Amino acid sequence: MLTTERARNDRQPSRIWLWRGDAGRLAWQRERVLLEFDRDPTHTDLGYPWMLSVAGRRWLLFWYHGQVRGACPLWVADVDL
C-alpha cells in the first residue's frame, strides 16, 4: 500500500510511503519512504500514488503533483522493492 504525507512546514519534505501487510486482517506496517521532495510554491497539491510492476523487483511509481486549481501533472519514478 502507498500513502502520501504532505509537508507541514518548509523544513519537512513531503513523502510517499510504502506499507506492507495483510490486507485481509488490515495489519499494515510502514516499511520505508519511496520518494521525498521539498515544498514548492508552484506545486501545492500532491497525492494519489500508485505503482505498476515492470519486471522482478522493478516498479514504476506514479503520483500527481501540481496546482490545486490549474495544471497538476502526473510524475513517475523507477523504484526497486
DSSP file (Angstrom, degrees, kcal/mol; ACC not computed):
  #  RESIDUE AA STRUCTURE BP1 BP2  ACC     N-H-->O    O-->H-N    N-H-->O    O-->H-N    TCO  KAPPA ALPHA  PHI   PSI    X-CA   Y-CA   Z-CA
    1    1 A M              0   0    0      0, 0.0    18,-3.1     0, 0.0     2,-0.4   0.000 360.0 360.0 360.0 148.7    0.0    0.0    0.0
    2    2 A L  E     -A   18   0A   0     16,-0.2     2,-0.3    47,-0.2    16,-0.2  -0.942 360.0-177.2-119.6 142.4    1.2    3.6   -0.7
    3    3 A T  E     -A   17   0A   0     14,-1.6    14,-2.6    -2,-0.4     2,-0.5  -0.965  19.7-133.4-133.9 155.1    0.3    6.7    1.3
    4    4 A T  E     -A   16   0A   0     -2,-0.3     2,-0.6    12,-0.2    12,-0.2  -0.914  12.2-165.2-108.2 132.8    1.2   10.4    0.8
    5    5 A E  E     -A   15   0A   0     10,-3.2    10,-2.7    -2,-0.5     2,-0.2  -0.954  16.1-147.2-117.3 109.5    2.4   12.5    3.7
    6    6 A R        -     0   0    0     -2,-0.6     8,-0.1     8,-0.2     2,-0.1  -0.502  25.9-100.6 -79.0 144.8    2.3   16.2    2.9
    7    7 A A        -     0   0    0     -2,-0.2     7,-0.1     1,-0.1    -1,-0.1  -0.362  25.2-161.2 -61.3 137.8    4.9   18.6    4.3
    8    8 A R  S    S+     0   0    0      5,-0.2     2,-0.3     1,-0.1    -1,-0.1   0.648  72.8   5.0 -94.7 -18.6    3.6   20.5    7.3
    9    9 A N  S >  S-     0   0    0      3,-0.3     3,-0.9     4,-0.0    30,-0.2  -0.912  86.1 -89.4-153.5 177.9    6.2   23.2    7.1
   10   10 A D  T 3  S+     0   0    0     -2,-0.3    29,-0.3     1,-0.2    -3,-0.0   0.687 120.5  55.3 -70.9 -17.8    9.2   24.4    5.0
   11   11 A R  T 3  S+     0   0    0     27,-0.1    -1,-0.2     2,-0.1    27,-0.0   0.625  97.6  72.0 -89.6 -14.1   11.7   22.2    6.8
   12   12 A Q  S <  S-     0   0    0     -3,-0.9    -3,-0.3    26,-0.0    27,-0.2  -0.881  75.3-139.7-106.1 129.5    9.8   18.9    6.3
   13   13 A P        -     0   0    0      0, 0.0    25,-0.2     0, 0.0     2,-0.2  -0.454  22.4-111.0 -78.6 157.9    9.7   17.3    2.9
   14   14 A S  E     - B   0  37A   0     23,-2.9    23,-2.1    -7,-0.1     2,-0.3  -0.573  41.6-160.9 -78.6 154.7    6.6   15.6    1.5
   15   15 A R  E     -AB   5  36A   0    -10,-2.7   -10,-3.2    21,-0.2     2,-0.5  -0.973  25.5-146.4-141.3 151.5    6.9   11.8    1.3
   16   16 A I  E     -AB   4  35A   0     19,-2.3    18,-3.0    -2,-0.3    19,-1.4  -0.991  30.6-156.0-114.8 121.2    5.3    8.8   -0.4
   17   17 A W  E     -AB   3  33A   0    -14,-2.6   -14,-1.6    -2,-0.5     2,-0.5  -0.730  10.0-142.4-101.7 143.9    5.5    5.8    2.0
   18   18 A L  E     -AB   2  32A   0     14,-2.9    13,-2.9    -2,-0.3    14,-1.3  -0.911  20.4-172.6-100.5 129.6    5.4    2.1    1.2
   19   19 A W  E     - B   0  30A   0    -18,-3.1     2,-0.3    -2,-0.5    11,-0.2  -0.921   3.4-165.0-117.8 147.1    3.5   -0.1    3.6
   20   20 A R  E     + B   0  29A   0      9,-2.3     9,-2.6    -2,-0.3     2,-0.3  -0.962  30.2 101.4-128.9 150.7    3.4   -3.9    3.6
   21   21 A G  E     - B   0  28A   0     -2,-0.3     2,-0.7     7,-0.2     7,-0.2  -0.995  69.1 -50.0 170.3-165.4    1.0   -6.2    5.4
   22   22 A D  E  >> - B   0  27A   0      5,-1.9     5,-1.9    -2,-0.3     4,-0.9  -0.894  35.8-165.7-104.5 107.3   -2.0   -8.5    5.3
   23   23 A A  T  45S+     0   0    0     -2,-0.7     3,-0.3     1,-0.2    -1,-0.2   0.848  87.1  58.4 -64.1 -34.5   -5.0   -6.8    3.6
   24   24 A G  T  45S+     0   0    0      1,-0.2    -1,-0.2    -3,-0.1    -2,-0.0   0.853 116.4  33.0 -64.5 -35.0   -7.4   -9.3    4.9
   25   25 A R  T  45S-     0   0    0     -3,-0.4    -1,-0.2     2,-0.1    -2,-0.2   0.445 104.7-126.5 -98.5  -2.1   -6.5   -8.6    8.5
   26   26 A L  T  <5 +     0   0    0     -4,-0.9     2,-0.9    -3,-0.3    -3,-0.2   0.866  58.1 150.3  56.0  38.0   -5.8   -4.9    7.9
   27   27 A A  E   < +B   22   0A   0     -5,-1.9    -5,-1.9     2,-0.0     2,-0.3  -0.839  18.3 169.6-104.7  96.6   -2.4   -5.4    9.5
   28   28 A W  E     -B   21   0A   0     -2,-0.9     2,-0.4    -7,-0.2    -7,-0.2  -0.846  18.8-166.2-113.8 144.4   -0.1   -2.9    7.9
   29   29 A Q  E     -B   20   0A   0     -9,-2.6    -9,-2.3    -2,-0.3     2,-0.3  -0.997  28.4-118.1-127.7 132.8    3.5   -1.9    8.8
   30   30 A R  E     +B   19   0A   0     -2,-0.4   -11,-0.2   -11,-0.2     3,-0.1  -0.535  34.3 178.7 -66.0 126.0    5.2    1.2    7.4
   31   31 A E  E     -     0   0A   0    -13,-2.9     2,-0.3    -2,-0.3   -12,-0.2   0.900  47.3 -42.3 -97.9 -56.1    8.2   -0.1    5.5
   32   32 A R  E     -B   18   0A   0    -14,-1.3   -14,-2.9     0, 0.0     2,-0.5  -0.991  54.2 -87.7-168.4 163.3   10.1    2.8    4.0
   33   33 A V  E     -B   17   0A   0     -2,-0.3   -16,-0.2   -16,-0.2     3,-0.1  -0.704  30.6-175.1 -79.2 127.8    9.9    6.1    2.2
   34   34 A L  E    S+     0   0A   0    -18,-3.0     2,-0.3    -2,-0.5   -17,-0.2   0.764  70.8  13.5 -91.1 -30.8    9.9    5.6   -1.6
   35   35 A L  E     -B   16   0A   0    -19,-1.4   -19,-2.3     2,-0.0     2,-0.4  -0.996  59.3-174.6-150.4 139.7   10.0    9.3   -2.5
   36   36 A E  E     +B   15   0A   0     -2,-0.3     2,-0.3   -21,-0.2   -21,-0.2  -0.999  11.1 171.5-134.9 136.0   10.8   12.5   -0.7
   37   37 A F  E     -B   14   0A   0    -23,-2.1   -23,-2.9    -2,-0.4   -30,-0.1  -0.998  28.8-114.4-149.1 146.7   10.5   16.0   -2.2
   38   38 A D        -     0   0    0     -2,-0.3   -27,-0.1   -25,-0.2   -28,-0.1  -0.255  45.1 -85.2 -74.3 160.9   10.7   19.6   -0.9
   39   39 A R        -     0   0    0    -29,-0.3    -1,-0.1   -27,-0.2     5,-0.1  -0.379  41.9-165.3 -63.1 143.7    7.9   22.1   -0.8
   40   40 A D  B >   -C   43   0B   0      3,-0.6     3,-1.4    -3,-0.1    -1,-0.0  -0.979  18.2-147.5-135.7 119.0    7.4   24.0   -4.0
   41   41 A P  T 3  S+     0   0    0      0, 0.0     3,-0.2     0, 0.0    -1,-0.1   0.723 102.1  50.0 -62.4 -20.1    5.2   27.1   -4.0
   42   42 A T  T 3  S+     0   0    0      1,-0.2     2,-0.5    25,-0.1    -3,-0.0   0.605 111.1  50.3 -91.8 -12.2    4.2   26.4   -7.6
   43   43 A H  B <   +C   40   0B   0     -3,-1.4    -3,-0.6     1,-0.1    24,-0.2  -0.814  62.9 150.7-125.5  89.2    3.2   22.8   -6.8
   44   44 A T        +     0   0    0     22,-0.7     2,-0.4    -2,-0.5    23,-0.2   0.496  54.2  64.4-102.6  -5.7    1.0   22.8   -3.8
   45   45 A D  E     +D   66   0C   0     21,-2.9    21,-2.7     2,-0.0     2,-0.3  -0.963  58.4 151.9-122.7 137.6   -1.2   19.8   -4.4
   46   46 A L  E     +D   65   0C   0     -2,-0.4     2,-0.3    19,-0.2    19,-0.2  -0.988  15.2  81.0-155.6 159.9    0.0   16.2   -4.4
   47   47 A G  E     +D   64   0C   0     17,-2.0    17,-2.1    -2,-0.3   -44,-0.0  -0.948  26.3 108.7 146.2-160.9   -1.0   12.6   -3.8
   48   48 A Y  E     -     0   0C   0     -2,-0.3     2,-0.1    15,-0.2    -1,-0.1   0.911  51.9-169.5  50.5  56.6   -2.8    9.5   -5.0
   49   49 A P  E     +     0   0C   0      0, 0.0     2,-0.3     0, 0.0    14,-0.2  -0.447  10.7 171.3 -73.7 147.0    0.3    7.4   -5.6
   50   50 A W  E     -D   62   0C   0     12,-2.1    12,-3.2    -2,-0.1     2,-0.3  -0.970  17.6-140.5-148.0 162.1    0.0    4.1   -7.4
   51   51 A M  E     -D   61   0C   0     -2,-0.3     2,-0.4    10,-0.2    10,-0.2  -0.901   4.5-158.5-129.3 154.7    2.5    1.6   -8.8
   52   52 A L  E     -D   60   0C   0      8,-2.1     8,-2.7    -2,-0.3     2,-0.2  -0.997  25.4-124.6-131.8 125.6    2.9   -0.6  -11.8
   53   53 A S  E     +D   59   0C   0     -2,-0.4     6,-0.2     6,-0.2     3,-0.1  -0.504  28.8 174.9 -70.9 133.3    5.1   -3.7  -11.9
   54   54 A V  E     -     0   0C   0      4,-2.6     2,-0.3     1,-0.2     5,-0.2   0.834  60.6 -41.0-102.3 -58.1    7.7   -3.7  -14.6
   55   55 A A  E >  S-D   58   0C   0      3,-1.3     3,-2.7     1,-0.0    -1,-0.2  -0.868  99.0 -25.5-172.4 138.7    9.8   -6.9  -14.0
   56   56 A G  T 3  S-     0   0    0      1,-0.3    -2,-0.1    -2,-0.3    -1,-0.0  -0.308 129.7 -15.8  56.9-122.5   11.2   -8.6  -11.0
   57   57 A R  T 3  S+     0   0    0     -2,-0.1    24,-2.6    -4,-0.1     2,-0.4   0.389 111.2 109.7 -93.5   2.2   11.7   -6.1   -8.2
   58   58 A R  E <   +DE  55  80C   0     -3,-2.7    -4,-2.6    22,-0.2    -3,-1.3  -0.670  41.8 170.6 -88.0 130.2   11.4   -3.1  -10.5
   59   59 A W  E     -DE  53  79C   0     20,-3.1    20,-2.9    -2,-0.4     2,-0.5  -0.941  30.9-130.3-132.6 153.6    8.2   -0.9  -10.3
   60   60 A L  E     -DE  52  78C   0     -8,-2.7    -8,-2.1    -2,-0.3     2,-0.5  -0.939  21.6-153.6-103.0 129.2    7.1    2.4  -11.7
   61   61 A L  E     -DE  51  77C   0     16,-3.3    16,-2.1    -2,-0.5     2,-0.3  -0.905  13.2-171.4-104.3 123.5    5.7    4.8   -9.1
   62   62 A F  E     +DE  50  76C   0    -12,-3.2   -12,-2.1    -2,-0.5     2,-0.3  -0.865  14.3 151.2-113.7 148.2    3.2    7.4  -10.3
   63   63 A W  E     - E   0  75C   0     12,-1.5    12,-3.3    -2,-0.3     2,-0.4  -0.963  38.7-113.9-162.1 163.8    1.7   10.3   -8.4
   64   64 A Y  E     +DE  47  74C   0    -17,-2.1   -17,-2.0    -2,-0.3     2,-0.3  -0.851  30.8 170.4-105.8 148.0    0.3   13.8   -9.2
   65   65 A H  E     +D   46   0C   0      8,-2.1   -19,-0.2    -2,-0.4     2,-0.2  -0.798  33.7  85.1-157.5 106.9    2.0   17.0   -8.0
   66   66 A G  E    S-D   45   0C   0    -21,-2.7   -21,-2.9    -2,-0.3   -22,-0.7  -0.644  72.5 -18.5-166.4-137.5    0.9   20.4   -9.2
   67   67 A Q        -     0   0    0      4,-2.8     3,-0.3   -24,-0.2   -24,-0.1  -0.662  41.2-133.8 -97.6 148.7   -1.6   23.1   -8.5
   68   68 A V  S    S+     0   0    0      1,-0.3     2,-0.5    -2,-0.3    -1,-0.1   0.933 106.4  24.0 -62.3 -46.1   -4.8   22.9   -6.5
   69   69 A R  S    S+     0   0    0      2,-0.1     2,-0.3    -3,-0.0    -1,-0.3  -0.972 126.6  15.2-121.5 114.8   -6.5   24.8   -9.3
   70   70 A G  S    S+     0   0    0     -2,-0.5     2,-0.1    -3,-0.3    -4,-0.0  -0.915 108.3  12.7 125.8-154.8   -4.8   24.5  -12.7
   71   71 A A        +     0   0    0     -2,-0.3    -4,-2.8    -5,-0.1    -2,-0.1  -0.337  51.9 175.2 -64.4 133.4   -2.2   22.2  -14.1
   72   72 A C        -     0   0    0     -6,-0.3    -6,-0.2    -2,-0.1    -1,-0.1  -0.702  18.2-158.3-139.8  84.1   -1.5   19.1  -12.0
   73   73 A P        -     0   0    0      0, 0.0    -8,-2.1     0, 0.0     2,-0.4  -0.154  15.4-120.4 -67.2 156.5    1.0   16.9  -13.9
   74   74 A L  E     -E   64   0C   0    -10,-0.2     2,-0.3   -12,-0.0   -10,-0.2  -0.787  30.0-161.0 -91.1 140.1    1.5   13.2  -13.3
   75   75 A W  E     -E   63   0C   0    -12,-3.3   -12,-1.5    -2,-0.4     2,-0.3  -0.799   3.6-158.9-118.9 161.2    5.0   12.2  -12.3
   76   76 A V  E     -E   62   0C   0     -2,-0.3     2,-0.3   -14,-0.2   -14,-0.2  -0.999   7.5-176.6-143.4 143.5    6.8    8.8  -12.5
   77   77 A A  E     -E   61   0C   0    -16,-2.1   -16,-3.3    -2,-0.3     2,-0.5  -0.984  26.3-125.9-137.0 148.1    9.8    7.3  -10.7
   78   78 A D  E     +E   60   0C   0     -2,-0.3     2,-0.3   -18,-0.2   -18,-0.2  -0.842  37.3 178.6 -93.6 123.0   11.5    4.0  -11.2
   79   79 A V  E     -E   59   0C   0    -20,-2.9   -20,-3.1    -2,-0.5     2,-0.5  -0.929  24.6-141.6-129.2 152.1   11.8    2.1   -7.8
   80   80 A D  E      E   58   0C   0     -2,-0.3   -22,-0.2   -22,-0.2   -24,-0.0  -0.944 360.0 360.0-109.4 132.2   13.2   -1.3   -6.6
   81   81 A L              0   0    0    -24,-2.6   -23,-0.1    -2,-0.5    -1,-0.1   0.371 360.0 360.0-113.1 360.0   11.3   -3.1   -4.0
